[in-house]
Amino acid sequence: MGAILGRKLGMTQVFDPEDGHVERVTVVEAGPCFVTAIRRKERDGYDAVQLGFGAAREKSLTKGQLGHLKMADAPPLRRLAEFRGEAGELEIGSQVKAGDVFEKGQTVKVSGTSKGKGFQGTIKRHNFSRGPVSHGSHNVRAPGSIGQSATPSRVFKGMKGPGQMGNTRVTQKGLEIVDVRAEDNLILLRGSVPGPKGSIVEIRTDGGHA
């Protein structure tokens, strides 16, 4: 089993006990996660494990969700996620903890929803250059002409333009585990973890399914 759900707590720094150098790390509260379902290729067409994480109020879940969790003998949970190819010997109702899955020095990838930045223009969203600001120019931050002439007389799909920035699923690969504090269910990661503080992220061993 090389996957777990966690909550991004924020950044801090720790000192390496061997040589004393400082490490800037992102702290993730990883698990404990409940195994709420097992997918098998013979029955479902693929192998996967479904994990649940994050306490939730019963009133915030539907009856179907509560029934599904009750079958796994799990409390009301905020987030369920499937991890393909990670079922292994796990059983429904068991728990997955950070200390059982990861160890110091491993390389992992983390998936989450990036910070939403709202509707942004092309300079901030796509790193466009601005126009001239002198001699009465009115084309300071405008994107410029994007249309075609008589042929094909339309704008091609996929052109870079203004629009919503952020708030999308992002997977950051190659993050190193600086430390695993199993007693506190904490994983310290070196690298950029997507999402704001308090958001739920998926942590997998690097090289698995995205």
VENJO-V765655 format. One record per backbone hydrogen bond with DSSP energy under -0.5 kcal/mol. CO is the residue of the C=O (numbers start at 0). NH is the residue of the N-H. E is the energy in kcal/mol with one decimal. If there is no record, write none. Layout:
CO:NH:E / CO:NH:E
This chain:
1:204:-1.9 / 3:202:-3.0 / 4:30:-1.5 / 5:200:-2.7 / 6:28:-2.9 / 7:197:-3.8 / 9:26:-3.2 / 11:24:-2.4 / 13:22:-3.3 / 15:19:-2.2 / 20:15:-2.8 / 22:13:-2.3 / 22:24:-0.6 / 24:11:-2.3 / 25:188:-2.6 / 26:8:-2.8 / 26:9:-1.0 / 27:29:-1.1 / 27:186:-2.5 / 28:6:-2.2 / 28:30:-0.7 / 29:97:-0.8 / 32:95:-2.8 / 33:35:-0.9 / 33:51:-2.2 / 34:92:-2.7 / 36:49:-2.9 / 38:47:-1.8 / 39:43:-3.8 / 39:44:-0.8 / 39:45:-0.6 / 40:44:-0.9 / 46:84:-2.8 / 47:38:-3.1 / 48:50:-0.5 / 48:82:-2.7 / 49:35:-2.4 / 49:36:-1.1 / 50:80:-2.3 / 51:33:-2.0 / 52:78:-2.2 / 53:77:-3.7 / 56:59:-1.3 / 57:60:-1.8 / 61:65:-2.4 / 62:66:-2.4 / 63:67:-2.1 / 64:68:-2.2 / 65:69:-2.2 / 66:70:-1.8 / 67:71:-0.7 / 68:73:-2.6 / 69:72:-1.5 / 75:55:-1.6 / 78:52:-2.3 / 80:50:-2.9 / 82:48:-1.9 / 82:85:-1.1 / 86:89:-2.1 / 90:93:-1.9 / 93:34:-2.8 / 95:31:-0.5 / 95:32:-2.8 / 96:99:-1.0 / 96:100:-0.8 / 97:100:-1.0 / 97:101:-2.4 / 102:105:-1.7 / 105:176:-2.7 / 106:205:-2.0 / 107:174:-2.4 / 108:203:-2.5 / 109:171:-3.1 / 110:201:-2.8 / 111:113:-0.6 / 111:169:-3.2 / 117:119:-0.5 / 117:164:-2.6 / 119:162:-2.1 / 120:124:-2.4 / 121:125:-2.0 / 121:127:-1.6 / 122:126:-0.8 / 133:136:-1.2 / 139:130:-3.0 / 148:152:-1.1 / 150:148:-0.5 / 153:155:-0.5 / 155:158:-1.1 / 162:119:-2.7 / 164:116:-3.0 / 164:117:-0.5 / 167:113:-2.8 / 169:111:-2.3 / 169:171:-0.5 / 170:172:-0.6 / 171:109:-2.5 / 174:107:-3.1 / 175:177:-0.8 / 175:189:-2.8 / 176:104:-2.8 / 178:187:-2.9 / 179:181:-0.9 / 180:183:-1.2 / 180:184:-0.6 / 180:185:-2.1 / 181:184:-0.8 / 184:29:-1.6 / 185:180:-2.6 / 186:27:-2.4 / 186:188:-0.6 / 187:177:-2.6 / 187:178:-1.3 / 188:25:-2.8 / 188:190:-0.6 / 189:175:-1.3 / 190:192:-0.6 / 191:193:-0.5 / 195:198:-1.7 / 198:7:-2.7 / 200:5:-2.4 / 201:110:-2.6 / 202:3:-2.1 / 203:108:-2.6 / 204:207:-1.2
